[in-house]
């Protein structure tokens, strides 16, 4: 679309930029207001591993994880800059989200024009904030989006002179995205399909140039992973790294059937779409407009591929957790932009003198859709405190209590003492700033119906008996274990006996819907908890 230099056109441009600034200001306000929200357990894992990195301890030495260490490195960066607190981590997320919004704007500008860029950026800003994608929590998917968008923009940049460097840097960005979360591999495949199908190789050099371009791109992709392999090899942790990120991941990825996944999707997807239904309707209209009108997108095939592979990335393992859907939000936002361009063309086709009207009406439509979403989530965005927002999102969880437990343990231990958390609450290690007595910072793998579960439990027991942690925290919370009918129960039987012989109960934290009750020291020793969810803190006997 040609630039509209009429007075009316200029006024619409000013309005678009003003409204975009307003949306960004509102989103920033919400994120700043909720910076103090307690870490949830995934964040706790990244924060603890990032804390270890800041202390010079390589990954997979004191903490086992099926995830590559990319996000932990990002957390370490944030904590180094802003402090080892939830505030510092979420401030880092605010910056990452701001960069992602800018990258969505630039990608829409590349594929369409600024009349699509404004609604795309504004839509992504609001969609990625939603409670129903865990938007205020620094999940790995935010970081996948960051590096994948950068990779796509570099890949689509039409520069023959710097083509070699751009291809390598694009691949490097995608390699970084993969180190954030493995499903980013599907976005790498998307980029490869684009390279194969695009016109970059349609010149005299032919096939040889295409092979060279793909090789340069793949070279960039493998560099981050290669550096990680060299890192863990140097730390003597390669066997552990390989088991958790390859061997165990295969079992984890096959743990859910397609039928189970579709059931979860049927529950999850409506929750994600409902608060922002008008934006999703606009995105659907944008997809249909691209099918009907090839001329309104500079690379229609790329956008279709991005939609397809982003959807596949969300489907990884058929778990369909809320934050997985962050991976599809960039292309949804781009399709919102596509719908605005299509609506504008319908209102003011060809060389119409009403071009400004064809820009104004879609602008007002998308702002109404964004306003609808903000209104639907108004309580979460503008009223709830950080603690209330955590409870609204996750229900009755130990995330706020973990702060107090960590503080108690920190105050009653020295820097050389080890602690253990029997339950999937690694955020306690982070708050306590103490080394874990075992590498098992999650208990889920020990409870899953997979061939390594029993061996893992025995290894955990051996590590705890060898390290003799000064404090142990035991969580009696279903979501901290996810015990199934086929779960081995070795760890429960062992700990019941081991705790009686070697530990005194010094803390009990009861989780109720309306409040959390804390009992410490002498009061805790006398206290007997019921069957409700609670955590028990034990101190090793002298």
ZAKOLVEX-849896 format. One line per 5 residues: number of its first residue (from 1); their letters; for each residue x negated, y negated, z negated of C-alpha. Coordinates in Angstrom, 3 decimals. Layout:
N
NUM	A	X/Y/Z | ...
END
This chain:
542
1	XXXXX	0.000/0.000/0.000 | -1.299/-3.426/0.966 | -1.866/-5.974/-1.774 | 1.202/-8.169/-2.281 | -0.187/-11.712/-2.391
6	XXXXX	3.155/-13.491/-2.522 | 4.013/-15.490/-5.616 | 6.592/-12.874/-6.600 | 4.044/-10.116/-6.037 | 1.484/-11.854/-8.236
11	XXXXX	4.061/-12.261/-11.000 | 4.844/-8.526/-10.844 | 1.114/-7.750/-11.093 | 0.790/-9.955/-14.167 | 3.846/-8.259/-15.652
16	XXXXX	2.385/-4.790/-15.018 | -0.913/-5.623/-16.692 | 0.869/-7.300/-19.602 | 3.143/-4.309/-20.145 | 0.204/-1.890/-19.909
21	XXXXX	-1.659/-3.937/-22.515 | 1.452/-3.861/-24.714 | 1.745/-0.065/-24.451 | -1.947/0.379/-25.230 | -1.646/-1.958/-28.214
26	XXXXX	1.296/0.038/-29.596 | -0.542/3.351/-29.115 | -3.685/1.951/-30.745 | -1.601/0.638/-33.652 | -0.076/4.080/-34.259
31	XXXXX	-3.445/5.819/-34.084 | -5.079/3.276/-36.413 | -2.152/3.541/-38.839 | -2.622/7.324/-39.022 | -6.428/7.505/-39.033
36	XXXXX	-6.380/8.856/-42.597 | -4.212/11.882/-41.778 | -5.760/14.972/-43.448 | -7.693/17.337/-41.233 | -5.800/20.417/-40.124
41	XXXXX	-7.609/23.756/-39.925 | -8.936/23.489/-36.344 | -10.269/20.044/-37.146 | -11.711/21.469/-40.354 | -13.636/24.056/-38.350
46	XXXXX	-15.114/21.466/-35.989 | -15.846/19.074/-38.854 | -17.623/21.701/-40.947 | -19.673/22.926/-37.985 | -20.444/19.321/-37.054
51	XXXXX	-21.545/18.722/-40.639 | -23.895/21.697/-40.360 | -25.337/20.236/-37.155 | -25.979/16.917/-38.902 | -27.853/18.884/-41.569
56	XXXXX	-30.026/20.527/-38.927 | -28.291/23.928/-38.990 | -27.634/25.396/-35.503 | -24.251/26.878/-34.533 | -23.338/30.512/-35.314
61	XXXXX	-25.783/30.701/-38.247 | -23.522/29.730/-41.177 | -20.192/29.676/-39.344 | -18.753/32.104/-36.797 | -16.422/30.848/-34.078
66	XXXXX	-15.054/32.092/-30.780 | -15.302/28.525/-29.493 | -18.359/27.055/-27.849 | -19.969/24.275/-29.916 | -19.119/21.335/-27.651
71	XXXXX	-16.392/19.888/-29.865 | -18.542/20.362/-32.969 | -21.260/18.300/-31.286 | -18.695/15.576/-30.555 | -17.531/15.666/-34.183
76	XXXXX	-21.146/15.393/-35.336 | -21.502/12.329/-33.100 | -18.369/10.720/-34.544 | -19.378/11.489/-38.120 | -22.863/10.157/-37.511
81	XXXXX	-21.355/6.902/-36.247 | -18.265/6.474/-38.433 | -18.798/8.669/-41.502 | -17.968/12.214/-42.583 | -14.292/11.556/-43.266
86	XXXXX	-10.953/12.158/-41.527 | -10.954/8.413/-40.800 | -14.267/8.643/-38.943 | -13.207/11.700/-36.949 | -9.870/10.217/-35.917
91	XXXXX	-11.532/6.928/-35.031 | -13.671/8.948/-32.636 | -10.492/10.476/-31.198 | -9.049/6.991/-30.709 | -12.073/6.084/-28.569
96	XXXXX	-11.870/9.346/-26.610 | -8.172/8.823/-25.948 | -8.827/5.262/-24.806 | -11.429/6.489/-22.314 | -9.017/9.186/-21.090
101	XXXXX	-6.347/6.542/-20.459 | -8.856/4.522/-18.428 | -9.865/7.626/-16.446 | -6.210/8.439/-15.673 | -5.834/4.863/-14.419
106	XXXXX	-8.901/5.181/-12.189 | -7.821/8.577/-10.848 | -4.347/7.249/-10.006 | -6.009/4.286/-8.317 | -8.079/6.721/-6.245
111	XXXXX	-5.103/8.880/-5.265 | -2.485/6.138/-4.815 | -2.839/2.444/-5.684 | -2.431/0.178/-8.695 | 1.360/0.546/-8.558
116	XXXXX	0.829/4.174/-9.576 | -2.156/3.479/-11.829 | -0.205/1.334/-14.307 | 2.609/3.846/-14.970 | 0.195/6.799/-14.986
121	XXXXX	-2.075/5.244/-17.620 | 0.815/4.028/-19.765 | 2.557/7.409/-19.558 | -0.558/9.337/-20.540 | -1.151/6.998/-23.486
126	XXXXX	2.279/7.765/-24.950 | 2.520/11.447/-23.985 | -0.879/12.224/-25.516 | 0.201/10.574/-28.777 | 3.276/12.745/-29.276
131	XXXXX	3.745/14.761/-32.453 | 4.703/17.722/-30.278 | 1.233/18.007/-28.727 | -0.444/17.268/-32.088 | -1.560/14.015/-30.486
136	XXXXX	-3.066/12.340/-33.563 | -5.234/15.360/-34.368 | -8.647/15.739/-32.718 | -8.052/19.053/-30.970 | -10.451/20.424/-28.373
141	XXXXX	-8.004/19.799/-25.530 | -8.497/16.024/-25.841 | -12.195/16.536/-25.121 | -11.538/18.906/-22.221 | -9.390/16.187/-20.640
146	XXXXX	-12.110/13.581/-21.205 | -14.833/15.445/-19.335 | -12.574/17.042/-16.718 | -11.146/13.653/-15.687 | -14.669/12.249/-15.416
151	XXXXX	-15.617/15.251/-13.284 | -12.660/14.800/-10.939 | -13.303/11.078/-10.474 | -16.945/11.728/-9.575 | -15.895/14.529/-7.229
156	XXXXX	-13.395/12.324/-5.394 | -15.693/9.328/-5.046 | -16.359/8.793/-1.311 | -20.076/8.058/-1.268 | -22.323/9.727/1.300
161	XXXXX	-25.507/8.070/0.068 | -25.186/9.243/-3.539 | -23.292/12.449/-2.741 | -25.963/14.779/-4.132 | -26.094/13.028/-7.496
166	XXXXX	-22.310/12.692/-7.721 | -21.784/16.407/-7.109 | -24.304/17.363/-9.767 | -22.865/14.889/-12.301 | -19.338/16.065/-11.538
171	XXXXX	-20.370/19.660/-12.167 | -22.162/18.613/-15.349 | -18.975/16.958/-16.645 | -16.996/20.118/-15.922 | -19.699/22.148/-17.661
176	XXXXX	-19.259/19.921/-20.713 | -15.481/20.423/-20.507 | -16.058/24.195/-20.615 | -18.171/23.859/-23.765 | -15.240/22.059/-25.394
181	XXXXX	-12.765/24.881/-24.710 | -13.131/27.874/-22.412 | -9.803/27.441/-20.517 | -11.503/24.466/-18.826 | -12.895/27.160/-16.506
186	XXXXX	-9.601/26.920/-14.615 | -10.186/23.227/-13.966 | -13.642/24.123/-12.639 | -11.920/26.512/-10.212 | -9.613/23.635/-9.237
191	XXXXX	-12.639/21.479/-8.431 | -14.204/24.299/-6.395 | -11.016/24.737/-4.380 | -11.062/21.038/-3.666 | -14.657/21.250/-2.452
196	XXXXX	-13.786/24.163/-0.198 | -10.651/22.588/1.262 | -11.658/18.940/1.512 | -13.120/17.237/4.546 | -16.507/16.542/2.961
201	XXXXX	-18.090/19.347/4.932 | -16.368/18.533/8.233 | -19.407/17.214/10.076 | -22.236/18.472/12.243 | -24.087/20.147/9.382
206	XXXXX	-21.124/22.467/8.934 | -21.246/25.479/6.682 | -24.785/24.869/5.424 | -23.771/21.505/3.965 | -20.732/23.047/2.272
211	XXXXX	-22.880/25.723/0.627 | -25.345/23.059/-0.517 | -22.555/20.948/-2.023 | -21.088/23.904/-3.898 | -24.542/24.909/-5.153
216	XXXXX	-25.200/21.387/-6.451 | -21.831/21.315/-8.187 | -22.320/24.746/-9.786 | -25.826/23.800/-10.883 | -24.317/20.927/-12.844
221	XXXXX	-21.642/23.241/-14.279 | -24.100/25.778/-15.711 | -26.532/23.282/-17.277 | -24.541/22.629/-20.524 | -23.896/26.329/-21.118
226	XXXXX	-27.537/27.164/-20.397 | -28.658/24.587/-22.952 | -26.359/26.168/-25.551 | -27.768/29.631/-24.821 | -31.322/28.334/-25.237
231	XXXXX	-30.273/26.595/-28.459 | -28.840/29.722/-30.091 | -31.700/31.875/-28.793 | -34.147/29.548/-30.507 | -32.067/29.768/-33.704
236	XXXXX	-32.061/33.577/-33.595 | -28.255/33.627/-33.405 | -27.710/34.839/-29.836 | -26.179/38.208/-30.786 | -23.649/36.485/-33.050
241	XXXXX	-22.951/33.852/-30.391 | -22.375/36.487/-27.703 | -20.128/38.629/-29.873 | -17.843/35.761/-30.882 | -17.683/33.842/-27.591
246	XXXXX	-17.575/36.815/-25.197 | -16.877/40.201/-26.826 | -14.299/39.037/-29.361 | -12.759/36.477/-27.001 | -11.808/39.316/-24.642
251	XXXXX	-9.841/40.945/-27.451 | -8.261/37.656/-28.510 | -7.196/36.786/-24.964 | -5.417/40.131/-24.585 | -3.625/39.928/-27.923
256	XXXXX	-0.406/38.495/-26.493 | 1.730/40.059/-23.753 | 3.357/38.047/-20.966 | 6.791/38.813/-22.429 | 5.718/37.518/-25.843
261	XXXXX	4.204/34.464/-24.200 | 7.389/33.654/-22.297 | 9.344/33.848/-25.540 | 6.949/31.378/-27.163 | 7.061/29.134/-24.090
266	XXXXX	10.853/29.132/-24.207 | 10.695/27.777/-27.761 | 7.773/25.397/-27.295 | 8.301/23.706/-23.940 | 11.712/22.127/-24.720
271	XXXXX	10.288/20.659/-27.943 | 7.457/19.016/-26.001 | 9.649/17.681/-23.200 | 12.680/16.512/-25.192 | 11.263/13.347/-26.864
276	XXXXX	9.912/12.090/-23.533 | 12.475/13.588/-21.160 | 12.735/10.503/-18.877 | 8.971/10.596/-18.215 | 9.151/14.303/-17.368
281	XXXXX	12.087/13.605/-15.038 | 10.052/10.893/-13.311 | 7.129/13.319/-13.012 | 9.430/15.908/-11.418 | 10.676/13.261/-8.999
286	XXXXX	7.068/12.419/-8.198 | 6.321/16.062/-7.392 | 9.317/16.277/-5.060 | 8.381/12.991/-3.394 | 4.947/14.366/-2.542
291	XXXXX	6.551/17.412/-0.945 | 8.734/15.148/1.177 | 6.238/12.380/1.968 | 2.653/13.319/2.763 | 1.504/9.765/3.358
296	XXXXX	1.871/8.337/-0.124 | -1.095/10.163/-1.665 | -4.641/10.100/-0.329 | -5.131/13.702/-1.429 | -1.824/15.493/-1.833
301	XXXXX	-3.489/18.912/-1.754 | -5.776/17.968/-4.643 | -2.868/16.819/-6.789 | -0.952/20.042/-6.098 | -4.029/22.052/-7.064
306	XXXXX	-4.483/20.020/-10.232 | -0.874/20.711/-11.237 | -1.281/24.435/-10.557 | -4.581/24.935/-12.369 | -3.645/22.664/-15.281
311	XXXXX	-0.539/24.802/-15.753 | -2.670/27.953/-15.727 | -4.991/26.429/-18.336 | -2.002/25.851/-20.614 | -1.058/29.521/-20.160
316	XXXXX	-4.415/30.855/-21.408 | -3.817/33.878/-23.629 | -0.030/33.253/-23.426 | -0.133/31.576/-26.842 | 1.342/28.245/-25.669
321	XXXXX	0.351/26.304/-28.752 | 1.510/22.711/-28.753 | -1.901/21.133/-28.268 | -2.585/23.327/-25.212 | -0.098/21.160/-23.308
326	XXXXX	-2.468/18.187/-23.551 | -4.265/19.848/-20.625 | -1.310/19.234/-18.318 | -0.564/15.658/-19.404 | -2.991/13.938/-16.966
331	XXXXX	-1.307/15.456/-13.913 | 2.149/14.771/-15.379 | 1.119/11.130/-15.801 | -0.187/11.027/-12.214 | 3.141/12.399/-10.985
336	XXXXX	4.953/9.651/-12.910 | 2.806/7.232/-10.924 | 3.697/9.060/-7.702 | 7.407/8.694/-8.457 | 7.009/4.944/-8.988
341	XXXXX	5.329/4.585/-5.599 | 8.069/6.664/-3.939 | 10.861/4.651/-5.581 | 9.160/1.443/-4.488 | 9.007/2.680/-0.896
346	XXXXX	12.707/3.521/-0.969 | 13.597/0.045/-2.227 | 11.239/-1.877/0.061 | 10.215/0.324/3.025 | 7.642/-0.627/5.644
351	XXXXX	6.996/-4.331/6.002 | 9.948/-5.429/3.901 | 9.739/-8.900/2.404 | 10.994/-7.432/-0.863 | 7.774/-5.589/-1.713
356	XXXXX	7.732/-7.284/-5.091 | 11.144/-5.780/-5.865 | 9.857/-2.343/-4.876 | 7.173/-2.763/-7.520 | 9.280/-4.440/-10.195
361	XXXXX	12.071/-1.858/-10.419 | 9.743/1.180/-10.878 | 7.804/-0.833/-13.462 | 10.974/-1.470/-15.444 | 12.046/2.168/-15.041
366	XXXXX	8.796/3.563/-16.412 | 8.820/1.077/-19.288 | 12.353/2.162/-20.154 | 11.192/5.794/-20.107 | 8.227/4.970/-22.341
371	XXXXX	10.462/2.980/-24.675 | 12.800/5.971/-24.918 | 9.921/8.203/-26.024 | 8.666/5.698/-28.578 | 12.183/5.381/-29.972
376	XXXXX	12.656/9.153/-30.192 | 9.456/9.475/-32.241 | 9.850/6.155/-34.072 | 9.789/7.672/-37.550 | 6.598/9.616/-36.886
381	XXXXX	4.885/6.735/-35.106 | 5.905/3.799/-37.277 | 7.222/4.927/-40.673 | 5.570/8.062/-42.029 | 2.409/7.794/-44.091
386	XXXXX	-0.591/9.916/-43.011 | 0.303/12.560/-45.627 | 3.937/12.566/-44.522 | 2.902/12.805/-40.863 | 0.808/15.879/-41.671
391	XXXXX	3.746/17.486/-43.480 | 6.167/16.575/-40.679 | 3.926/18.233/-38.104 | 2.739/21.319/-39.955 | 5.237/21.807/-42.773
396	XXXXX	4.108/23.062/-46.182 | 0.368/23.488/-45.671 | -2.747/23.109/-47.828 | -4.206/20.362/-45.627 | -3.659/17.490/-48.112
401	XXXXX	-4.517/19.768/-51.058 | -7.808/20.720/-49.385 | -9.061/17.185/-50.058 | -8.565/17.587/-53.817 | -9.973/21.124/-53.845
406	XXXXX	-13.040/19.989/-51.945 | -13.536/17.068/-54.323 | -13.256/19.342/-57.384 | -15.785/21.837/-55.997 | -18.178/19.072/-54.962
411	XXXXX	-18.041/17.554/-58.455 | -18.723/20.915/-60.131 | -21.526/22.239/-57.915 | -24.981/21.246/-56.759 | -26.102/20.899/-53.159
416	XXXXX	-27.696/24.357/-53.207 | -24.596/26.228/-54.425 | -22.619/28.359/-51.974 | -18.837/28.591/-51.906 | -16.311/30.856/-50.200
421	XXXXX	-12.806/30.286/-48.897 | -10.746/33.437/-48.434 | -8.202/32.065/-46.030 | -8.347/30.101/-42.801 | -8.991/26.697/-44.350
426	XXXXX	-12.478/25.616/-43.207 | -11.606/21.999/-43.980 | -12.325/22.843/-47.645 | -15.982/23.484/-46.780 | -16.096/20.112/-45.048
431	XXXXX	-14.619/18.171/-47.966 | -16.796/19.999/-50.517 | -19.943/19.457/-48.406 | -21.210/22.865/-49.467 | -22.538/25.784/-47.416
436	XXXXX	-20.211/28.712/-46.867 | -21.252/31.973/-48.493 | -20.089/33.801/-45.364 | -19.938/33.041/-41.667 | -16.252/34.006/-41.648
441	XXXXX	-14.553/30.635/-41.970 | -11.315/31.982/-40.441 | -9.467/35.092/-41.592 | -7.257/35.531/-38.523 | -9.684/37.788/-36.676
446	XXXXX	-9.766/40.104/-39.705 | -5.987/40.534/-39.591 | -5.485/40.951/-35.850 | -4.687/44.236/-34.165 | -8.107/44.512/-32.551
451	XXXXX	-10.898/47.120/-32.814 | -13.340/44.910/-34.754 | -11.008/43.893/-37.605 | -12.022/46.525/-40.156 | -15.730/46.081/-39.471
456	XXXXX	-15.325/42.319/-39.859 | -13.697/42.754/-43.269 | -16.518/44.995/-44.454 | -19.096/42.508/-43.160 | -17.352/39.659/-44.975
461	XXXXX	-17.396/41.660/-48.213 | -21.093/42.432/-47.797 | -21.949/38.769/-47.171 | -20.016/37.632/-50.250 | -21.569/40.256/-52.505
466	XXXXX	-25.041/39.273/-51.320 | -24.609/35.495/-51.613 | -22.609/35.478/-54.885 | -20.758/32.176/-54.269 | -20.379/29.925/-57.295
471	XXXXX	-16.790/29.086/-56.355 | -14.212/31.052/-54.390 | -10.912/29.737/-53.095 | -8.239/32.333/-52.350 | -5.223/31.256/-50.304
476	XXXXX	-1.913/33.026/-50.770 | -0.358/31.411/-47.710 | 0.966/33.450/-44.784 | -0.191/30.983/-42.115 | -3.690/31.071/-43.567
481	XXXXX	-3.940/34.827/-42.921 | -1.201/35.904/-40.457 | -1.118/39.396/-41.923 | 0.568/41.846/-39.567 | 1.959/45.376/-39.992
486	XXXXX	-1.274/46.902/-38.673 | -3.691/44.562/-40.489 | -6.379/46.310/-42.578 | -6.012/45.403/-46.256 | -9.537/46.235/-47.411
491	XXXXX	-10.356/42.600/-48.199 | -7.315/42.121/-50.471 | -7.946/45.262/-52.496 | -11.634/44.403/-52.830 | -11.122/40.789/-53.899
496	XXXXX	-8.518/41.626/-56.532 | -11.057/43.847/-58.285 | -14.115/41.683/-57.544 | -12.504/38.485/-58.851 | -11.509/40.119/-62.141
501	XXXXX	-15.054/41.349/-62.725 | -17.030/38.284/-61.667 | -14.814/35.159/-61.676 | -12.607/33.015/-63.899 | -9.611/31.168/-62.534
506	XXXXX	-10.236/27.418/-62.846 | -7.734/26.010/-60.393 | -4.222/26.723/-59.148 | -2.567/24.623/-56.477 | 1.112/25.311/-55.812
511	XXXXX	2.595/24.115/-52.542 | 6.237/23.068/-52.721 | 8.374/21.368/-50.098 | 8.659/18.183/-52.135 | 5.332/18.126/-53.970
516	XXXXX	1.979/19.810/-54.597 | 1.177/20.784/-58.194 | -2.398/20.986/-59.443 | -3.606/22.920/-62.478 | -7.303/22.758/-63.393
521	XXXXX	-9.680/24.388/-65.874 | -8.004/25.462/-69.156 | -4.536/24.761/-67.809 | -5.296/26.848/-64.709 | -6.629/29.736/-66.806
526	XXXXX	-3.252/29.990/-68.554 | -1.165/29.449/-65.451 | 0.529/32.253/-63.555 | 1.797/31.414/-60.084 | 4.944/32.886/-58.637
531	XXXXX	5.392/34.338/-55.197 | 5.385/30.958/-53.464 | 2.485/29.663/-51.376 | -0.482/28.624/-53.488 | -4.270/28.532/-53.669
536	XXXXX	-6.413/29.798/-56.525 | -9.889/28.457/-57.294 | -12.333/30.775/-59.044 | -15.657/30.031/-60.735 | -18.309/32.701/-61.062
541	XX	-18.816/33.894/-64.632 | -22.078/32.964/-66.323
END
